[in-house]
C-alpha cells in the first residue's frame, strides 16, 4: 500500500499561498510561482532588516551631531564621541539620540561633563 501526501501537501501549499496573498498576477494563485515569490520575499525581508539597522544608526548619528552643535558650536560629532570614550561614558548612540531629541537639558549636561 502506498502512502499519499494529500493532507500534508495541501497544508504546506495553503501556507505558501497565504503568505503570498496580495502579490501580483499568478504569484498569489499558482503554487509553483508563489513558492518562488515567497522565497524571494524572505530574502528581501532579511536584507531589509539589516538595512533598517544601518538606516537607524545613521539617523542617530545625525541627531547627535545636530544636538552637539546646538550645545557647543566648536564641538563636532567625532570629537564628542571620542570625548565620551575618554570619559568612560557607556551610553550608546541610540540612547544619546533619544536624550538629545527628548531632553536637551540633560544632553547639554552630558556634553559639559565630557568636555
C-alpha positions as CSV (number, residue, x, y, z in Angstrom):
1,X,0.0,0.0,0.0
2,X,1.4,3.4,-0.9
3,X,1.4,6.4,1.3
4,X,-0.2,9.6,-0.2
5,X,0.7,13.1,0.9
6,X,-2.7,14.7,0.2
7,X,-3.3,16.4,3.6
8,X,0.3,17.3,4.3
9,X,1.0,18.7,0.8
10,X,-2.3,20.7,0.8
11,X,-1.4,22.2,4.1
12,X,2.0,23.4,3.0
13,X,0.6,24.7,-0.3
14,X,-2.1,26.6,1.5
15,X,0.6,28.1,3.9
16,X,2.7,29.4,0.9
17,X,-0.4,30.8,-0.8
18,X,-1.5,32.5,2.4
19,X,2.0,34.2,2.7
20,X,1.8,35.3,-0.9
21,X,-1.7,36.7,-0.7
22,X,-1.7,40.2,-2.2
23,X,1.1,39.5,-4.6
24,X,0.5,40.5,-8.2
25,X,-0.7,38.2,-11.1
26,X,-0.1,34.5,-10.7
27,X,2.3,34.9,-7.8
28,X,-0.7,34.8,-5.4
29,X,-2.6,32.0,-7.2
30,X,-0.3,29.3,-8.7
31,X,1.7,27.3,-6.2
32,X,4.8,26.9,-8.3
33,X,5.1,30.6,-9.0
34,X,4.0,31.6,-5.4
35,X,6.7,29.4,-3.8
36,X,9.4,31.2,-5.8
37,X,7.9,34.6,-4.9
38,X,7.8,33.5,-1.3
39,X,11.5,32.6,-1.3
40,X,12.4,35.9,-2.8
41,X,10.2,37.8,-0.4
42,X,12.0,36.1,2.5
43,X,15.4,37.2,1.1
44,X,14.2,40.8,0.7
45,X,12.9,40.8,4.3
46,X,16.2,39.5,5.6
47,X,18.1,42.2,3.7
48,X,15.6,44.8,4.8
49,X,16.2,44.0,8.5
50,X,19.9,44.6,8.0
51,X,19.3,47.9,6.1
52,X,16.9,49.1,8.8
53,X,19.7,48.8,11.4
54,X,22.0,50.7,9.1
55,X,19.5,53.5,8.5
56,X,18.6,53.9,12.1
57,X,22.3,54.2,13.2
58,X,22.7,56.9,10.5
59,X,19.7,58.7,11.9
60,X,21.0,58.6,15.5
61,X,24.4,59.9,14.3
62,X,22.7,62.8,12.5
63,X,20.5,63.7,15.6
64,X,23.5,63.6,18.0
65,X,25.6,65.7,15.6
66,X,22.9,68.4,15.4
67,X,22.4,68.4,19.2
68,X,26.1,68.7,19.9
69,X,26.3,71.7,17.5
70,X,23.4,73.3,19.4
71,X,25.1,72.9,22.8
72,X,28.7,73.7,21.8
73,X,29.4,75.5,18.5
74,X,33.1,74.4,18.4
75,X,32.4,70.7,19.1
76,X,31.6,68.2,16.4
77,X,30.3,64.7,16.4
78,X,33.5,62.7,16.1
79,X,35.3,64.8,18.8
80,X,32.2,64.3,21.1
81,X,32.2,60.5,20.6
82,X,36.0,60.5,21.4
83,X,35.4,62.6,24.5
84,X,32.7,60.2,25.6
85,X,35.0,57.2,25.2
86,X,37.8,59.0,27.1
87,X,35.4,59.9,29.9
88,X,34.3,56.3,30.0
89,X,30.6,57.2,29.4
90,X,28.9,54.0,28.2
91,X,25.8,55.5,26.6
92,X,25.2,54.1,23.1
93,X,24.2,56.2,20.1
94,X,20.5,55.1,20.3
95,X,20.2,56.3,23.9
96,X,22.1,59.5,23.2
97,X,19.9,60.4,20.2
98,X,16.8,59.7,22.3
99,X,18.1,62.0,25.1
100,X,19.0,64.7,22.5
101,X,15.5,64.6,21.0
102,X,13.5,64.5,24.2
103,X,15.6,66.2,26.9
104,X,18.0,68.8,25.6
105,X,18.9,70.0,29.1
106,X,20.2,66.6,30.1
107,X,22.1,66.2,26.8
108,X,23.7,69.6,27.5
109,X,24.9,68.3,30.9
110,X,26.4,65.2,29.2
111,X,28.3,67.4,26.7
112,X,29.6,69.6,29.5
113,X,30.7,66.5,31.6
114,X,32.8,65.1,28.7
115,X,34.2,68.4,27.6
